[in-house]
Amino acid sequence: MALVDITEAIQTETEIAVQDVAAMSLTPMAQDKLRDLLVARNIPNHGLRVFVAGGGCSGLQYGMAFEAQAREFDTVVEQGDVKLFVDPTSLMYLGGASIDFVDSLMGGGFKIENPNSTSSCGCGSSFKSKDGASASAEGASCGSGCGCN
């Protein structure tokens, strides 16, 4: 087999593998809540940017913000009539994650179920990735009084 044939075969296998892994998904409850928030804020054509940043008591933390459009190189996940925008670096930590909306007596909010997380903070907004990425010192705190798992 020629070098060109091998390179094309590897590229094809890589493209198939990337397509097989869902970037992210929303539960029906999260999709409904996101749609309601967009309408309530009078920004029905915006999407939800989901990202990962250094910080929190477990080393990395989740962030979310409404944005009018995707940025260059973003992965755009369209589910029904709502969109998620994820930058390439965050996607490395969020690939295959699911966003749910939880409403309880203690308060409600979006919750990320992340298969790439090995441990998380009790508040659910901070995590440590499988590759061990951590930006905080041992025993640090995210400031919410929650405990790390």
C-alpha positions, 0 to 999 in steps of 0.5 A: 500500500502506498503512503498516500493510500495509508494517509487517506485511510487514516484520515477517513477512520479519524473522520468516522470516529469524530462523527461517531462521538456526539459533541454534547446533548441536551435532555428534553428538560434542559432543551425546554428550559433553554428555549424558555430562557431565550424567549424570556430574555427576548433573544430567541435566535441566540445559542448557549455557549458552553465552555471549560475554564481553569479554576474551581476547587477541582481544577476546571470549571464549567461556564455558560453564556448566551451568544448571538452566533458561533465563533470560528472553529466552534462546534455547533450542536443543534437540538430541536430549535436550540443551539449549543456553541462549544470551542475546540479546547472546551470540546476536548473536556466536554465531548459526549457530555449531556446537559440536564436541567434540575429543579429541586427544593435546594434550587435549580439549574443546568447540570452537566453529566460529563463522561470525561470527569474523574471527580467533581466539586459538590456544587457541580460546577468544578471538575477534574478531567481524566487526563488529570488537568487541574489548575488549583492547589490541593484543598482549594475552594470554589467559594461556594462552601461545597466539598470536593468529591 
